[in-house]
Amino acid sequence: MADFEILFNSITNKLSSENENVEAGKMMSSPGITYKGKVFSFYYNDKMVFRLGREFDIEKTGVSEFELLNPFKNKPPMKDWFVVSGMYQSKWEMLALQALNKMQIKLDASK
C-alpha cells in the first residue's frame, strides 16, 4: 500500500472515530469518506479529492497546484470538487475536515 493511501486511510479512520455519521465509502470505485452516506472526499491515483464548493478559495490554504475533478470526457469539470496531489499531503486532513464541515452544514440545514 502506497504511503499516500495509508495517509488517506488514517484520515478516514480519524474522522470516522470522531463522528458517528462519518464512515468509509466509495466514489467511482475509489475509496471515499462519507457523511450520512454522502461522499465528501475520496482517494484516487495518489491524490485526494475534496468536495469544497465552487466558492472555496483553495489557494488561501497554501495549495497552489490543483485540478477540478473532470471524470467525464464530454462534460465540463465538476467545480465543487478539488483534486489535490500528494505534494500537498500535509494539507489533506485539514481539507478533509473543511469538506466534512461543508457537507454537515448542507445536510443538517436541509432537515
Disulfide bonds with the S-S distance in Angstrom:
none
